[in-house]
Amino acid sequence: MDRSFPMTRAAGLERLAAFLDGAGADYAVARNTDRGPDKASTTSALSPYLRRRLLTEAEVVEAAIAAHGEEGAEKFVTEVFWRTYFKGHLETHPEAWTGYLSQLEAQRRRIEAEPGLRRTYAAAVEGRTGIAGFDDWARELLATGWLHNHARMWFASIWMFSLRLPWTLGADFFLRHLLDGDPASNTLSWRWVAGLHTRGKHYVARADNIRRYTEGRFDPDGLDAFPDPLEEDVPPREVRLAPADPLPTGEIALLLHLDDLHPESLPLGGATVRRVGGLVVHAPGASAAVRAADAAAMADALERAASHFGCDIRTVEPDWAGGLPVVAAWTPVGPSAEALPDGCARLRRAWDEAAWPLATRGFFKLRSAIPRLLS
């Protein structure tokens, strides 16, 4: 499979079309099978484009239904909504993110102080544990910046329950190297595997499951098949979803960021874009490959924005907006939100406005509303 992931909207549209013409038809049946990096993926591999919204969830879902019908596309559409669910859940439980960052710093100090933990951690991230599959996925992640979703679940489970490594260190390893690394999907997926997101319900990697869904490529020994879920004293508090800001009228400066790079479809109302700037804030410790992907995606979005709005691209520095009101797409919880300049008005897409309020608890509430949301 081509894992080069050129970070342009055009490349994302090409990958979407190829998926719908190929693996999309068998997605519901084959999506859990990881055939390896040299074979065609059983998933869409659209996540690097969706993470930066070079492609929007709405257009991907619409294309899938147009290609395969509502029934044929149902499983794929549901998986797209999982991404939306994680975004909305982190918006209403931001302590899951700040708590992760705080715990991560504490675990990094432990690595410095505890030689045994340091050795186990190094073996895990370098693919030297001796566990079949796990080591291969670690090396694949470092080489390609991508892993099959099922492999991510197996990896996270083995990391926590067999190697007994802190989950925050594993989530950080993923976020630094995944080309689709997303604060919401990554953090909450690791919490879900751990049994923290849905308290007491964890995901356990089992040798027979790995053997089956890797088509016999891996048959690991020594996995803990009956671990207890992780626990925490107090789960992240739910907070009210913050409202979008009123959209200024007249001339504005549009600020792009890595969470939304399709400015052509932003609901700007009657506002007129006179300047466009790009805010590039990488995940902490992001790999060179991730940083390059972020830069390429932003360059593509800025070029499209300049053409679409017929205006100049400006370097984001003091007074870059020239006194114009600054507007940006909503910045979800994560690095971009933390770096957004004061006074910037954040607007929210209709997709998020409709779905995020249904993402405050488990996924079922949002999942049951999918037909209504799509209509």
DRENDO-1510 file (C-alpha; in Angstrom, 1 decimal, always signed):
<recs>
REC; n; res; u; v; w
REC; 1; MET; +0.0; +0.0; +0.0 .
REC; 2; ASP; +1.2; +3.5; -0.8 .
REC; 3; ARG; +1.9; +5.1; +2.6 .
REC; 4; SER; +3.4; +8.4; +1.2 .
REC; 5; PHE; +0.3; +10.4; +2.1 .
REC; 6; PRO; +0.9; +13.6; +0.0 .
REC; 7; MET; -0.7; +16.3; +2.2 .
REC; 8; THR; -2.9; +18.1; -0.3 .
REC; 9; ARG; -6.7; +18.1; -0.7 .
REC; 10; ALA; -6.3; +16.8; -4.3 .
REC; 11; ALA; -4.4; +13.8; -3.0 .
REC; 12; GLY; -7.0; +13.2; -0.4 .
REC; 13; LEU; -9.8; +13.3; -3.0 .
REC; 14; GLU; -7.9; +10.8; -5.1 .
REC; 15; ARG; -7.5; +8.4; -2.1 .
REC; 16; LEU; -11.2; +8.7; -1.3 .
REC; 17; ALA; -12.1; +7.9; -4.9 .
REC; 18; ALA; -9.7; +4.9; -4.9 .
REC; 19; PHE; -11.2; +3.6; -1.7 .
REC; 20; LEU; -14.8; +3.9; -2.8 .
REC; 21; ASP; -13.9; +2.1; -6.1 .
REC; 22; GLY; -11.9; -0.6; -4.3 .
REC; 23; ALA; -11.9; -1.6; -0.6 .
REC; 24; GLY; -15.0; +0.4; +0.2 .
REC; 25; ALA; -17.3; -2.3; -1.1 .
REC; 26; ASP; -15.8; -4.8; +1.3 .
REC; 27; TYR; -15.2; -2.5; +4.2 .
REC; 28; ALA; -17.8; -3.8; +6.6 .
REC; 29; VAL; -16.4; -7.4; +6.3 .
REC; 30; ALA; -12.7; -6.8; +5.9 .
REC; 31; ARG; -11.9; -3.7; +7.9 .
REC; 32; ASN; -10.6; -5.5; +11.0 .
REC; 33; THR; -8.0; -7.4; +8.9 .
REC; 34; ASP; -4.5; -6.0; +8.9 .
REC; 35; ARG; -2.6; -7.5; +5.9 .
REC; 36; GLY; +0.5; -5.5; +6.5 .
REC; 37; PRO; +2.2; -2.4; +5.0 .
REC; 38; ASP; +2.9; -4.0; +1.7 .
REC; 39; LYS; -0.7; -4.9; +0.9 .
REC; 40; ALA; -3.7; -2.8; +0.1 .
REC; 41; SER; -5.4; -1.5; +3.2 .
REC; 42; THR; -8.8; -2.8; +4.3 .
REC; 43; THR; -9.6; +0.6; +5.7 .
REC; 44; SER; -9.9; +3.9; +3.9 .
REC; 45; ALA; -6.5; +5.3; +5.1 .
REC; 46; LEU; -8.2; +8.8; +4.9 .
REC; 47; SER; -7.4; +9.7; +8.5 .
REC; 48; PRO; -4.4; +12.0; +7.8 .
REC; 49; TYR; -6.7; +14.1; +5.5 .
REC; 50; LEU; -9.7; +14.0; +7.9 .
REC; 51; ARG; -7.5; +14.9; +10.9 .
REC; 52; ARG; -6.6; +18.2; +9.2 .
REC; 53; ARG; -9.9; +18.6; +7.5 .
REC; 54; LEU; -8.3; +18.7; +4.1 .
REC; 55; LEU; -11.4; +16.5; +3.5 .
REC; 56; THR; -14.4; +17.2; +5.6 .
REC; 57; GLU; -16.4; +14.4; +7.3 .
REC; 58; ALA; -19.6; +15.6; +5.6 .
REC; 59; GLU; -18.2; +15.2; +2.1 .
REC; 60; VAL; -16.6; +11.9; +2.8 .
REC; 61; VAL; -19.8; +10.5; +4.2 .
REC; 62; GLU; -21.8; +11.9; +1.3 .
REC; 63; ALA; -19.4; +10.3; -1.2 .
REC; 64; ALA; -19.6; +6.9; +0.5 .
REC; 65; ILE; -23.4; +6.9; +0.5 .
REC; 66; ALA; -23.5; +8.0; -3.1 .
REC; 67; ALA; -21.1; +5.2; -4.0 .
REC; 68; HIS; -22.5; +2.3; -1.9 .
REC; 69; GLY; -26.0; +3.4; -0.7 .
REC; 70; GLU; -27.0; +4.0; +2.9 .
REC; 71; GLU; -27.0; +0.3; +3.8 .
REC; 72; GLY; -23.7; -0.5; +2.1 .
REC; 73; ALA; -21.9; +2.5; +3.5 .
REC; 74; GLU; -23.4; +2.2; +7.0 .
REC; 75; LYS; -20.3; +0.7; +8.8 .
REC; 76; PHE; -17.9; +3.2; +7.2 .
REC; 77; VAL; -20.2; +6.1; +8.0 .
REC; 78; THR; -20.3; +4.9; +11.6 .
REC; 79; GLU; -16.6; +4.9; +11.8 .
REC; 80; VAL; -16.4; +8.4; +10.5 .
REC; 81; PHE; -18.8; +9.4; +13.3 .
REC; 82; TRP; -16.5; +7.8; +15.9 .
REC; 83; ARG; -14.0; +10.6; +14.9 .
REC; 84; THR; -16.7; +13.2; +15.4 .
REC; 85; TYR; -17.7; +11.6; +18.7 .
REC; 86; PHE; -14.1; +11.7; +20.1 .
REC; 87; LYS; -13.9; +15.4; +19.1 .
REC; 88; GLY; -17.2; +16.3; +20.8 .
REC; 89; HIS; -16.4; +14.2; +23.9 .
REC; 90; LEU; -13.0; +15.9; +24.5 .
REC; 91; GLU; -14.7; +19.3; +24.0 .
REC; 92; THR; -17.0; +18.5; +26.9 .
REC; 93; HIS; -14.3; +16.7; +28.9 .
REC; 94; PRO; -11.2; +18.8; +28.4 .
REC; 95; GLU; -9.7; +17.4; +31.6 .
REC; 96; ALA; -9.0; +14.2; +29.7 .
REC; 97; TRP; -6.5; +16.2; +27.7 .
REC; 98; THR; -5.0; +18.3; +30.5 .
REC; 99; GLY; -4.9; +15.2; +32.7 .
REC; 100; TYR; -3.0; +13.3; +30.0 .
REC; 101; LEU; -0.4; +16.1; +29.7 .
REC; 102; SER; +0.1; +16.2; +33.4 .
REC; 103; GLN; +0.5; +12.5; +33.8 .
REC; 104; LEU; +2.8; +12.4; +30.8 .
REC; 105; GLU; +5.2; +14.8; +32.4 .
REC; 106; ALA; +5.2; +12.7; +35.6 .
REC; 107; GLN; +5.9; +9.5; +33.6 .
REC; 108; ARG; +8.7; +11.1; +31.8 .
REC; 109; ARG; +10.3; +11.9; +35.1 .
REC; 110; ARG; +9.9; +8.3; +36.1 .
REC; 111; ILE; +11.7; +7.2; +32.9 .
REC; 112; GLU; +14.7; +9.4; +33.9 .
REC; 113; ALA; +14.6; +8.0; +37.5 .
REC; 114; GLU; +13.9; +4.3; +37.0 .
REC; 115; PRO; +16.3; +2.3; +34.9 .
REC; 116; GLY; +14.0; -0.8; +34.5 .
REC; 117; LEU; +11.1; +1.4; +33.2 .
REC; 118; ARG; +13.6; +3.2; +30.9 .
REC; 119; ARG; +14.8; -0.1; +29.4 .
REC; 120; THR; +11.3; -1.5; +28.9 .
REC; 121; TYR; +10.1; +1.7; +27.3 .
REC; 122; ALA; +13.1; +1.9; +24.9 .
REC; 123; ALA; +12.6; -1.7; +23.8 .
REC; 124; ALA; +8.9; -1.0; +23.1 .
REC; 125; VAL; +9.4; +2.1; +21.0 .
REC; 126; GLU; +12.3; +0.6; +19.1 .
REC; 127; GLY; +10.5; -2.7; +18.4 .
REC; 128; ARG; +12.9; -4.9; +20.6 .
REC; 129; THR; +10.5; -6.6; +23.0 .
REC; 130; GLY; +10.5; -10.0; +21.3 .
REC; 131; ILE; +6.7; -9.9; +21.0 .
REC; 132; ALA; +5.6; -10.9; +17.5 .
REC; 133; GLY; +3.5; -8.3; +15.9 .
REC; 134; PHE; +4.1; -5.6; +18.5 .
REC; 135; ASP; +7.7; -5.1; +17.4 .
REC; 136; ASP; +6.7; -5.0; +13.8 .
REC; 137; TRP; +4.0; -2.4; +14.5 .
REC; 138; ALA; +6.5; -0.2; +16.4 .
REC; 139; ARG; +8.9; -0.3; +13.4 .
REC; 140; GLU; +6.1; +0.2; +10.9 .
REC; 141; LEU; +4.9; +3.3; +12.8 .
REC; 142; LEU; +8.4; +4.8; +12.8 .
REC; 143; ALA; +8.9; +4.0; +9.1 .
REC; 144; THR; +5.5; +5.0; +7.7 .
REC; 145; GLY; +3.7; +7.2; +10.2 .
REC; 146; TRP; +0.6; +5.1; +10.0 .
REC; 147; LEU; -0.9; +1.9; +11.5 .
REC; 148; HIS; -4.1; -0.1; +10.8 .
REC; 149; ASN; -6.7; +0.7; +13.4 .
REC; 150; HIS; -6.8; -2.8; +14.7 .
REC; 151; ALA; -3.0; -2.9; +15.0 .
REC; 152; ARG; -3.3; +0.3; +17.1 .
REC; 153; MET; -5.7; -1.4; +19.5 .
REC; 154; TRP; -3.5; -4.5; +19.8 .
REC; 155; PHE; -0.4; -2.3; +20.3 .
REC; 156; ALA; -2.0; -0.2; +23.0 .
REC; 157; SER; -3.3; -3.2; +24.9 .
REC; 158; ILE; +0.0; -5.0; +24.8 .
REC; 159; TRP; +1.8; -1.8; +25.8 .
REC; 160; MET; -0.4; -1.4; +29.0 .
REC; 161; PHE; -1.4; -4.9; +30.0 .
REC; 162; SER; +1.6; -7.1; +28.9 .
REC; 163; LEU; +4.5; -4.7; +29.1 .
REC; 164; ARG; +3.0; -2.8; +32.0 .
REC; 165; LEU; +4.0; +0.6; +30.5 .
REC; 166; PRO; +2.1; +3.8; +31.4 .
REC; 167; TRP; -0.7; +4.5; +28.9 .
REC; 168; THR; +0.3; +8.2; +28.6 .
REC; 169; LEU; +3.7; +7.3; +27.3 .
REC; 170; GLY; +2.2; +5.1; +24.6 .
REC; 171; ALA; -0.3; +7.8; +23.7 .
REC; 172; ASP; +2.6; +10.2; +23.4 .
REC; 173; PHE; +4.5; +7.8; +21.2 .
REC; 174; PHE; +1.5; +7.6; +18.8 .
REC; 175; LEU; +0.8; +11.3; +18.8 .
REC; 176; ARG; +4.4; +12.2; +18.0 .
REC; 177; HIS; +4.7; +9.7; +15.0 .
REC; 178; LEU; +1.2; +9.2; +13.5 .
REC; 179; LEU; +0.5; +11.3; +10.5 .
REC; 180; ASP; -3.1; +11.4; +11.6 .
REC; 181; GLY; -2.2; +12.0; +15.2 .
REC; 182; ASP; -5.2; +13.8; +16.7 .
REC; 183; PRO; -5.5; +14.9; +20.4 .
REC; 184; ALA; -9.1; +13.7; +20.7 .
REC; 185; SER; -9.0; +10.4; +18.8 .
REC; 186; ASN; -5.6; +9.4; +20.1 .
REC; 187; THR; -6.1; +10.3; +23.8 .
REC; 188; LEU; -9.6; +8.9; +24.1 .
REC; 189; SER; -8.8; +5.7; +22.1 .
REC; 190; TRP; -5.9; +4.9; +24.5 .
REC; 191; ARG; -8.3; +5.7; +27.4 .
REC; 192; TRP; -10.9; +3.4; +25.8 .
REC; 193; VAL; -8.4; +0.5; +25.5 .
REC; 194; ALA; -7.3; +1.0; +29.1 .
REC; 195; GLY; -10.8; +0.8; +30.5 .
REC; 196; LEU; -10.8; +4.5; +31.6 .
REC; 197; HIS; -13.1; +6.0; +28.9 .
REC; 198; THR; -15.9; +3.4; +29.5 .
REC; 199; ARG; -15.0; +2.6; +33.1 .
REC; 200; GLY; -14.1; -1.1; +33.7 .
REC; 201; LYS; -14.5; -2.1; +30.1 .
REC; 202; HIS; -11.1; -2.5; +28.5 .
REC; 203; TYR; -9.8; -4.0; +25.3 .
REC; 204; VAL; -7.5; -7.1; +25.7 .
REC; 205; ALA; -5.2; -8.2; +22.8 .
REC; 206; ARG; -5.4; -12.0; +22.5 .
REC; 207; ALA; -3.0; -14.1; +20.4 .
REC; 208; ASP; -5.8; -16.0; +18.6 .
REC; 209; ASN; -7.4; -12.7; +17.5 .
REC; 210; ILE; -4.1; -11.3; +16.3 .
REC; 211; ARG; -3.4; -14.5; +14.4 .
REC; 212; ARG; -6.8; -14.4; +12.8 .
REC; 213; TYR; -6.9; -10.8; +11.7 .
REC; 214; THR; -3.3; -10.7; +10.5 .
REC; 215; GLU; -4.0; -13.8; +8.4 .
REC; 216; GLY; -1.4; -15.8; +10.3 .
REC; 217; ARG; +1.4; -13.3; +10.0 .
REC; 218; PHE; +1.8; -12.9; +13.8 .
REC; 219; ASP; +1.2; -15.4; +16.7 .
REC; 220; PRO; +2.5; -13.7; +19.8 .
REC; 221; ASP; +3.4; -15.6; +23.0 .
REC; 222; GLY; +3.4; -14.3; +26.5 .
REC; 223; LEU; +0.4; -11.9; +26.4 .
REC; 224; ASP; -1.6; -11.3; +29.5 .
REC; 225; ALA; -5.0; -12.6; +28.4 .
REC; 226; PHE; -6.8; -11.7; +31.7 .
REC; 227; PRO; -5.6; -8.3; +32.9 .
REC; 228; ASP; -7.6; -5.9; +35.0 .
REC; 229; PRO; -8.6; -2.6; +33.5 .
REC; 230; LEU; -6.8; +0.5; +34.6 .
REC; 231; GLU; -8.5; +2.8; +37.1 .
REC; 232; GLU; -8.4; +6.5; +38.1 .
REC; 233; ASP; -9.6; +8.2; +41.2 .
REC; 234; VAL; -11.8; +10.8; +39.5 .
REC; 235; PRO; -12.8; +10.7; +35.8 .
REC; 236; PRO; -12.7; +13.9; +33.7 .
REC; 237; ARG; -15.5; +16.2; +34.6 .
REC; 238; GLU; -18.1; +17.1; +32.0 .
REC; 239; VAL; -18.4; +20.8; +31.1 .
REC; 240; ARG; -20.8; +22.6; +29.0 .
REC; 241; LEU; -20.0; +22.9; +25.3 .
REC; 242; ALA; -18.8; +26.4; +24.7 .
REC; 243; PRO; -20.9; +28.3; +22.1 .
REC; 244; ALA; -19.4; +29.5; +18.9 .
REC; 245; ASP; -18.5; +33.2; +18.7 .
REC; 246; PRO; -20.6; +35.7; +16.7 .
REC; 247; LEU; -19.3; +36.1; +13.2 .
REC; 248; PRO; -18.1; +39.6; +12.4 .
REC; 249; THR; -19.6; +41.3; +9.3 .
REC; 250; GLY; -17.7; +43.1; +6.7 .
REC; 251; GLU; -14.0; +42.6; +6.0 .
REC; 252; ILE; -12.1; +40.0; +8.1 .
REC; 253; ALA; -8.7; +38.3; +8.3 .
REC; 254; LEU; -9.1; +34.5; +8.2 .
REC; 255; LEU; -6.7; +32.4; +10.4 .
REC; 256; LEU; -6.2; +28.8; +9.2 .
REC; 257; HIS; -5.0; +26.1; +11.6 .
REC; 258; LEU; -4.1; +22.4; +11.4 .
REC; 259; ASP; -7.5; +21.2; +12.7 .
REC; 260; ASP; -9.5; +22.7; +9.7 .
REC; 261; LEU; -7.8; +23.3; +6.3 .
REC; 262; HIS; -10.8; +23.5; +4.0 .
REC; 263; PRO; -11.5; +27.2; +4.1 .
REC; 264; GLU; -13.5; +27.1; +0.9 .
REC; 265; SER; -16.5; +25.5; +2.8 .
REC; 266; LEU; -16.4; +27.6; +6.0 .
REC; 267; PRO; -19.7; +29.2; +6.9 .
REC; 268; LEU; -18.5; +32.8; +6.7 .
REC; 269; GLY; -21.9; +34.3; +6.0 .
REC; 270; GLY; -21.6; +37.8; +4.6 .
REC; 271; ALA; -18.0; +38.4; +5.8 .
REC; 272; THR; -15.4; +39.2; +3.2 .
REC; 273; VAL; -11.9; +37.7; +3.6 .
REC; 274; ARG; -9.2; +40.3; +2.9 .
REC; 275; ARG; -6.2; +38.5; +4.4 .
REC; 276; VAL; -5.4; +34.9; +5.2 .
REC; 277; GLY; -2.7; +33.5; +7.6 .
REC; 278; GLY; -1.7; +30.1; +8.7 .
REC; 279; LEU; -1.1; +29.0; +12.3 .
REC; 280; VAL; +1.1; +25.9; +12.4 .
REC; 281; VAL; +1.3; +24.3; +15.9 .
REC; 282; HIS; +2.6; +20.8; +15.9 .
REC; 283; ALA; +1.9; +18.1; +18.5 .
REC; 284; PRO; +4.6; +18.3; +21.3 .
REC; 285; GLY; +7.7; +16.4; +20.1 .
REC; 286; ALA; +6.2; +15.7; +16.7 .
REC; 287; SER; +8.5; +13.7; +14.4 .
REC; 288; ALA; +10.1; +15.2; +11.4 .
REC; 289; ALA; +7.6; +13.4; +9.2 .
REC; 290; VAL; +4.6; +14.8; +11.1 .
REC; 291; ARG; +6.0; +18.3; +11.0 .
REC; 292; ALA; +6.6; +18.0; +7.2 .
REC; 293; ALA; +3.1; +16.7; +6.7 .
REC; 294; ASP; +1.6; +19.6; +8.8 .
REC; 295; ALA; +3.7; +22.2; +6.8 .
REC; 296; ALA; +2.6; +20.7; +3.4 .
REC; 297; ALA; -1.0; +20.6; +4.4 .
REC; 298; MET; -1.0; +24.2; +5.5 .
REC; 299; ALA; +0.8; +25.3; +2.3 .
REC; 300; ASP; -1.9; +23.6; +0.3 .
REC; 301; ALA; -4.7; +25.2; +2.2 .
REC; 302; LEU; -3.1; +28.7; +2.1 .
REC; 303; GLU; -2.7; +28.4; -1.7 .
REC; 304; ARG; -6.3; +27.3; -2.1 .
REC; 305; ALA; -7.6; +30.1; +0.2 .
REC; 306; ALA; -5.7; +32.8; -1.7 .
REC; 307; SER; -7.2; +31.6; -4.9 .
REC; 308; HIS; -10.7; +31.1; -3.5 .
REC; 309; PHE; -10.9; +34.5; -1.7 .
REC; 310; GLY; -8.7; +36.4; -4.1 .
REC; 311; CYS; -6.5; +37.9; -1.3 .
REC; 312; ASP; -3.0; +37.9; +0.1 .
REC; 313; ILE; -1.4; +35.3; +2.3 .
REC; 314; ARG; +0.3; +36.8; +5.3 .
REC; 315; THR; +2.8; +35.4; +7.8 .
REC; 316; VAL; +1.1; +35.3; +11.2 .
REC; 317; GLU; +3.0; +37.8; +13.4 .
REC; 318; PRO; +2.0; +40.8; +15.4 .
REC; 319; ASP; -0.4; +43.0; +13.4 .
REC; 320; TRP; -0.6; +40.5; +10.5 .
REC; 321; ALA; -4.3; +41.2; +10.3 .
REC; 322; GLY; -3.9; +44.9; +9.8 .
REC; 323; GLY; -6.6; +45.8; +12.2 .
REC; 324; LEU; -9.2; +43.5; +10.7 .
REC; 325; PRO; -11.3; +41.2; +12.9 .
REC; 326; VAL; -9.6; +37.8; +13.0 .
REC; 327; VAL; -11.8; +34.7; +12.4 .
REC; 328; ALA; -10.9; +31.0; +12.5 .
REC; 329; ALA; -12.7; +27.7; +12.3 .
REC; 330; TRP; -13.3; +26.2; +15.7 .
REC; 331; THR; -10.1; +25.0; +17.3 .
REC; 332; PRO; -10.8; +21.7; +19.2 .
REC; 333; VAL; -9.1; +20.9; +22.5 .
REC; 334; GLY; -5.4; +20.6; +21.7 .
REC; 335; PRO; -2.3; +22.5; +20.6 .
REC; 336; SER; -4.0; +24.8; +18.1 .
REC; 337; ALA; -6.6; +25.9; +20.6 .
REC; 338; GLU; -3.8; +26.6; +23.2 .
REC; 339; ALA; -2.0; +28.8; +20.7 .
REC; 340; LEU; -5.0; +30.7; +19.2 .
REC; 341; PRO; -4.5; +34.5; +19.6 .
REC; 342; ASP; -6.7; +36.4; +22.0 .
REC; 343; GLY; -9.7; +38.1; +20.4 .
REC; 344; CYS; -10.0; +35.5; +17.5 .
REC; 345; ALA; -13.6; +34.7; +16.7 .
REC; 346; ARG; -14.2; +30.9; +16.4 .
REC; 347; LEU; -16.9; +29.7; +14.1 .
REC; 348; ARG; -18.3; +26.1; +14.2 .
REC; 349; ARG; -19.4; +24.0; +11.2 .
REC; 350; ALA; -22.9; +22.7; +11.1 .
REC; 351; TRP; -21.6; +19.1; +11.3 .
REC; 352; ASP; -20.0; +19.7; +14.7 .
REC; 353; GLU; -22.8; +21.9; +16.0 .
REC; 354; ALA; -25.3; +19.1; +15.5 .
REC; 355; ALA; -23.1; +16.2; +16.6 .
REC; 356; TRP; -21.0; +17.4; +19.5 .
REC; 357; PRO; -23.8; +17.9; +22.0 .
REC; 358; LEU; -24.6; +14.2; +21.5 .
REC; 359; ALA; -21.1; +13.1; +22.4 .
REC; 360; THR; -21.1; +13.9; +26.1 .
REC; 361; ARG; -21.4; +10.3; +27.3 .
REC; 362; GLY; -21.0; +7.0; +25.4 .
REC; 363; PHE; -21.1; +6.6; +21.6 .
REC; 364; PHE; -24.6; +5.1; +21.5 .
REC; 365; LYS; -26.4; +8.4; +21.8 .
REC; 366; LEU; -24.6; +9.8; +18.8 .
REC; 367; ARG; -24.7; +6.6; +16.8 .
REC; 368; SER; -28.5; +6.3; +17.2 .
REC; 369; ALA; -28.9; +9.8; +15.9 .
REC; 370; ILE; -26.8; +9.3; +12.7 .
REC; 371; PRO; -29.8; +8.8; +10.4 .
REC; 372; ARG; -31.4; +12.0; +11.7 .
REC; 373; LEU; -28.1; +14.0; +11.4 .
REC; 374; LEU; -27.6; +12.8; +7.8 .
REC; 375; SER; -31.1; +13.8; +6.8 .
</recs>
